[in-house]
Amino acid sequence: MPHRKTIIDCIRHGEPLGGRMYRGSGTDHLLSEPGWTQMHEQIETHLRIHSIWDVVITSPMSRCLDFAEDVKKEYRLPCEIVYDFREASYGVWEGLTPDEVKEKFGRKYTDFYKDPVNNRPKGAESLYEFSERVATSLEKVFKKYKGKRILLISHAGVMRAMMCIVLKTPLASQQQIHIPYAGMVQLIEEKRGRRISIL
């Protein structure tokens, strides 16, 4: 019997209310109107080329979950919430803009981007712990939905972590990846292993 591909189409949530800020697992903003539009347009474009999914998996955060519920109803798909696909916590930086962080924390801002593994904000989740929970849940998805096509709605941090897990790159390399609002990447598992496809 031929090995069937498992395909996970990962999409970042659209622009939330409140503008640009450190919005981790401690800040649960709704999608803005432009954010809804970004996601709907991305999904519609994607489905002109690719097949419909077998299941939707989502972060529990409102900026992901609300859209997942919309997709579930529109395409009559099962939907699963995976708590460990929530964004990383930014500790005392939660809800602050980059300019506010620079003003309040000074050098700690630049130190974070030089070495995001060892210079996390106070009270933030460690990058190691964050990546471990994402990796564990990603492995469960690949096993549970083997041979299926999955839409996974989550966050930039989660998607960066997944890409680095598949590519087996160092933790710090996550900060070198930019994923725009409603940006998509595809994770594929096949006989020869796992790979990434940029959508």
TIZAVEX-721468 format. One line per 8 residues: number of its first residue (from 1); their letters; for each residue x, y, z of C-alpha. Coordinates in steps of 0.25 Angstrom, whole numbers, plus 2048, in hexadecimal, padded with zeros to 3 digits. Last residue first. Example, Ala and Ser with C-alpha at 12.3 -4.5 7.8 and 13.67 -1.06 7.14 Angstrom:
REM TIZAVEX-721468
2	SA	837/7FC/81D; 831/7EE/81F
REM end
This chain:
REM TIZAVEX-721468
199	LISIRRGR	80B/873/800; 819/86F/805; 81A/860/806; 821/85A/811; 827/84C/813; 825/83F/81B; 82A/831/817; 82D/829/80B
191	KEEILQVM	81F/821/80C; 817/82E/80D; 815/839/818; 812/847/813; 811/854/81A; 80B/85F/812; 80D/86E/815; 803/879/815
183	GAYPIHIQ	803/888/819; 7F6/88D/81E; 7FD/899/825; 80C/898/820; 816/88D/824; 824/892/826; 82F/888/82A; 83C/88C/830
175	QQSALPTK	837/88B/83E; 835/87C/83D; 844/87B/83A; 846/87C/849; 841/86E/84C; 84B/867/843; 847/861/835; 841/853/834
167	LVICMMAR	839/857/827; 82C/851/82C; 82E/856/83A; 832/864/834; 826/865/82C; 81D/861/837; 823/86B/840; 821/876/836
159	MVGAHSIL	813/872/834; 810/872/843; 817/880/845; 80F/886/839; 802/881/83F; 7F7/876/83C; 7ED/870/833; 7F1/862/82E
151	LIRKGKYK	7E9/85D/822; 7EB/84E/820; 7EC/845/814; 7EC/836/818; 7F6/82A/816; 7F9/829/825; 7EF/832/82D; 7F2/82D/83B
143	KFVKELST	801/82A/839; 804/838/832; 7FB/83F/83C; 802/838/848; 810/83C/843; 80B/84A/842; 806/84A/850; 814/845/855
135	AVRESFEY	81C/84F/84D; 813/85B/851; 815/857/860; 824/856/85E; 825/863/856; 81E/86B/861; 827/864/86C; 834/867/865
127	LSEAGKPR	830/875/861; 82D/877/870; 820/87D/874; 820/88B/878; 820/890/886; 82B/89A/884; 82E/89C/875; 836/891/86F
119	NNVPDKYF	845/893/86E; 84B/885/86D; 844/87F/861; 841/88C/85A; 850/890/859; 853/89C/850; 844/8A0/84F; 842/89F/85E
111	DTYKRGFK	84E/8A7/861; 849/8B2/859; 83C/8B3/861; 844/8B1/86E; 84C/8BD/86B; 841/8C6/86E; 836/8C0/876; 82B/8CB/877
103	EKVEDPTL	82E/8D3/86B; 832/8C8/862; 826/8C0/866; 81D/8CC/864; 822/8CD/856; 820/8BE/853; 812/8C0/857; 80D/8BA/865
95	GEWVGYSA	802/8B0/867; 80A/8A5/86D; 819/8AA/86F; 818/8A6/87E; 817/898/87A; 818/895/86B; 810/888/86B; 811/87F/85F
87	ERFDYVIE	806/87F/856; 7FB/874/857; 7FD/867/850; 7FE/85F/85D; 7EF/861/860; 7EB/859/854; 7DD/85C/84F; 7D7/852/845
79	CPLRYEKK	7CE/855/83A; 7C6/84B/831; 7C3/851/824; 7B5/856/81E; 7BC/860/814; 7B5/86D/819; 7B3/868/827; 7C1/863/82A
71	VDEAFDLC	7C7/86F/823; 7C0/879/82B; 7C3/871/838; 7D1/871/834; 7D0/880/832; 7CC/882/840; 7D6/879/846; 7E2/880/840
63	RSMPSTIV	7E1/88E/845; 7D9/889/851; 7E5/880/856; 7E2/872/857; 7EC/86E/84C; 7E5/867/841; 7E4/85A/839; 7DB/858/82D
55	VDWISHIR	7D8/84B/827; 7D7/843/81A; 7DC/84F/812; 7D7/854/804; 7E0/851/7F8; 7EA/85C/7F3; 7EA/866/7E8; 7DE/86E/7E9
47	LHTEIQEH	7DE/86A/7F8; 7EA/872/7FB; 7E4/87F/7F5; 7D7/87E/7FD; 7DF/87B/80A; 7E8/887/808; 7DD/890/805; 7D5/88B/811
39	MQTWGPES	7E1/88D/81A; 7E5/89B/816; 7D6/8A0/816; 7D4/89B/824; 7E1/8A2/828; 7DC/8AF/821; 7D0/8AE/82A; 7D8/8AD/836
31	LLHDTGSG	7DA/89F/83C; 7D7/89E/84B; 7E2/8A1/856; 7E6/896/860; 7F3/89B/867; 7FA/892/870; 7FD/887/866; 806/891/85E
23	RYMRGGLP	803/89F/858; 80F/8A7/859; 80A/8B3/851; 805/8B8/843; 7F7/8BD/842; 7EC/8BB/84D; 7E2/8B2/846; 7E8/8A6/83F
15	EGHRICDI	7EE/8A5/831; 7EC/898/82B; 7EF/88A/832; 7FB/883/82C; 7F8/877/823; 7FE/869/823; 7FA/85F/818; 7FE/852/81E
7	ITKRHPM	7FF/847/814; 800/838/817; 805/831/80A; 800/823/807; 80A/817/807; 806/80E/7FC; 800/800/800
REM end
